[in-house]
Amino acid sequence: MVTTEIPMDTRSTSPESPNPESVQSPGTKAVDAADKTLIDIDHVDFFYGENQALFDINMKIEEKKVTALIGPSGCGKSTLLRCLNRMNDLIDGTQIKQGAITVRGIDINSPEVDPIELRKRVGMVFQKSNPFPKSIYENITFGLRLQGVNDKSRLDEVVEKSLRGAALWDEVKDRLDTSGLGLSGGQQQRLCIARAIAVEPEVILMDEPCSALDPVSTSKVEELIHELKTQFTIIIVTHNMQQAARVSDRTAFFYMGKLIEYDDTQTIFMKPSHDQTEAYVSGRFG
Amino acid sequence: MKRFFDSELEQFRSHLIKMGEISIQQVQDAIKALVEADGDQAKRVIAGDDELDELEVRIDEEAMRYMSLRSPIASDLRLVIVGMKASHDLERVGDEAVGIAKRVKRLAKEAPLKSYIDLPRMASIALEMLRDALDCFLDDDAEKAAIVIRRDKEVDALNKQLYRELTSYMIEDQHTISRGIELMFISRALERIADHATNIAEEMIYLVKGKDVRGTSE
């Protein structure tokens, strides 16, 4: 298969795309999304077989920001998240019937894009931590070894850098050869984040990364998300509204497969434009 | 464990402290203008009030934002609530200073009715109360706040005494009436400032101990 590398330069390729969904509220800084769009979701309709799960989703995701996707179960937020690195390819009968998703201007669903290459660029962290039944060291180096990296000193370097990046290094540096499954739940989740960042993706997708963690581990992961955004673009699906409010810069509210509102997090949680958003974030829904 | 949004609370605290410093300065300057019959100083006090008003708005915005995005609980929540209330009290202290300054502007054009002794005394007690109330905020010291609340009576007593004294002046000589009334209002403004200091002290006790002491003092 011919693969198209998604260019690594940090400048957007479409500088004059407008930002129609940004409604500025007084006191919020104007966001010039034109320069910062990394992922452009352009009028996407998505189907599971005959069932339409996403309706005309249109949103631009900014580089090096945390974007939260919120909404009740079944609203399509996880489906959309999985569209972004083509995880839905693994489910039979799924299809984007309309629209396109581009990362740095490249259509990720075009036949030239290798989904494996795409997933290197767009990494993922799941709800339930899923370390491989291998040592901590091997968990981190797994992706690089697949890419054919075998140089021990290079691998050592990546292990330390990734574990430091995931705020786990100090806790595990003396037992890198022990099983990743021997760590606590919170540590396992940070190990999975370290594994995701080891291959130096541009984007990290997080699907409910804290729902199985206790409050202390949750705040560690939230702290980590705050630090990671200096290097990565993060998209997080969460049911925990306080978490979305705390960690994200932009928030998108979904309901019944539709994007109801997408704005600065501050606006969504202080003065949303839509009644449905207000009802959801204030817990008055349904 | 430090949280990434702790800096927002620090900023919130520092804005409140700044409001405290400015409002104390405003009262000091207003009283200085009175004693020195300095109309220009009074004008500067009037102009200086804008900064306090802006800070109050800013503190409210920060509090709203913090409550909406950080879901504060326990001492964080008390800090945000107390910060909003205390900033309102400080803004009112600033308004009282402006009220004094406006009267000073008029008084400065006439001969002083009497030498000013009780008013500066009232002012210095009210200012000490304000300073102590704000020190509790800096040091988490609820004991100091309790002292502030007790001192409110001293200012109330001075206010009443001055009221009687000025009334007797006005009965004796009707030419003193306009000045007497201005001074009564200044006295009343200082008494109000002490009340705001008392409110702040009560708020600080709530902040430190989580206990509402309003209406419980003898």
Interface residues (C-beta under 8 A of the other chain):
Chain A: G27 S219 E222 E223 H226 E227 Q242 A245 R246 T265 Q266 F269 M270
Chain B: M1 R3 F4 F5 E61 M64 R65 S68 L69 R70 S71
